[in-house]
Amino acid sequence: MENLLELFLTRRSVRQYTGEKISAEALKKIVSAALLAPSGHSKYPCEFIVVQNSETLEKLSHCRVGVAKMLASAAAAVVVIADREKSDTIVEDSSVAMMNMELMAWSLGIGNCWIQIRGREAENGASGEEYLREILNFPPNFACQSILSLGVPAKQPRPRELDKLNFDKIHDEKF
């Protein structure tokens, strides 16, 4: 279990990539981690759109005002959508799937960054979700929660240090 704590300490958001491709095997492991994520009442409303085409990634980089530019240089992205009609836990289920993918990618040496779409605006003034629906053609009953950018890190971020965590945020028995 110490290795898992090490993974938590070293995982950081990466917004600059080398442009190097990532293997199909690594990408399959990353999306497999999403499919293995728990789901409220085992309803599994999440689906995942894997994008590797550089022109599409460039278009996706405009899905948020000033936040998603790294998608233009990413090797791939995974767009997380969830069926509103299938479950009332789509935000939670999507978040758990995203975290699983982030940790799996990092364990494989692949940098990544979580880009929130839900409730955010695209550069063209539309909602991020509507902007992405136009490009990726997912049905109206699916809400877009987030995108995970993936790529080989241009530089290695500094890990966190366990002894510098704010343990004052931990409360025993009562607040």
N, C-alpha and C positions, 0 to 999 in steps of 0.2 A: 504493500500500500504506500510505502514511502515514495515509490516512483510516481504515483498519482499526485501526491502533494508537490513533488518536483515539477510535474507538468503544469499544475495550477500556478506555481511561482514563476515559471518561465514564459507561460503563454501571454502574449501581448498583441494588441491590434497592430497589423502591418498595413501600411497604406502605400508603400513603394515596392514595386516588384521588378525583377530583372528582365522580364519578358520571356524567360525560359518556360517551355511547356511543362505540364505535370503529366505523369503517366496515367494511362487508362486504369491501371490497377489501383493507383492511389485514389483516383477520383471515385472508383467503385467502393473503396473502403470508406471514403468520406460520406457518400450517400447511404451506404449500408448503416453507418452509425446513426443517420437520421431516421432510417426505417426501424431501428432498434430502440428508439426513444419511447419512453412510456407515454400513455395517452389517457386522458380522463375517461373513465368508464369503458376503456378499450375500444373507443370509437374510431380512432386513427383518421382524423379528418384532413391531415396534411398530405400534400403532394409537392413534388419538387421538379423544377424546370432547370436542367443543367444547360448552361450556355458556354460554348467554347469559341464560337465564331467571333473573330475580332471586330467585324463591322457591327454585329449585334451588341457586343460588349461596349463599344463606343457609344451606341445609342443609349444603352442602359446607364451610362455614366452621367446622363442628364436627368435621371429619375428623382433627384433631390437637389435642392438649392445648395450648391457649394460643398456637398458632403460625399458625393459618390464618384468623384473624378478618378479614383484609383481603379475603377472598373475598366477604364480605357486601356490600362496597361496590365490588367490581370490575365492570367492564363485561362481562368474559368470563373464562373459564378454559379451559385445555386440560388434560385429564386424560390422562396418558401410561400406557398399558397395553401389555404385551408377552406374547406367547404363549410360555409355558415349553416347550411341546412342539416349537416350531419352531427354537429356538436356545438355546445355553448362554451367549450373550453379551447377554442381555436387559438387564442392568444397564448395561453399557457402551453398547449401542445406544440405550437410553433416555436416557442422560446426554448423548450427542452430539446427539440430536434436541432435547433440552431446551435445550442451549446454542445450537444454531442458532436456535431460536425466540426465546430471550432476546435474542440479538444482532439478529435481524431486527426484533423489536418495538421495541427501543431505537432502531434506525436510523430507524424510522418515527415516533419521538417518543412511543411508547407505553411507559409504565412497566410493570414486571413484577417478580414475585418467584417464585422456585423454592421449592416446598413439598415436602419429602421425605415420602413415604408409606411406602415400603418400610421395614419394621422399626419403625414408629412406632404409637403408640396414639391412638385417637380419644377424644373427651371422654366417650363412654358406656362406655369400658373395652374395647371391641372393638378389633381391629387396625384401623388406618386403611384397609387394603385391604378388609376385610370390611364396614366401615361404608360405604365407597364402592360396593362391589358391590351392596349392598342398594338404594342410591339409583339407580345408573346401569345396573344389570342386565347387567354384563359376565360372560362365562362363567368357570367355575372354573379353566380352564387358563390364563387371563390373570392375570398379576401386575400390580398397580398400583405403579408406581415413584414417580410424582411428579405434581404439579399445577403449572401455570404460571398465576398470576393475572395479569390484564391490565387496564389502565385508564390514563386520562389522569392523570399525576402531580399530586397536590395541591400539591406544591412540588418544585422542581428540586434534586436532591441535588448536592453538591459533587463535582467530578471528582477522581480521583487525580492525583498528579503523578509523571511518569516519573522524575525525579531523586530521588524519595523512596522508590522501590521498594527492597526489601532484596536487593541483588545479592550479598550474602554467601551466599545460598542457591544460587547458581550455582557449580558445581565444574567445573574443567577437567580432563579426562582421568580423574581419580580423585576419590573423596570426600576 
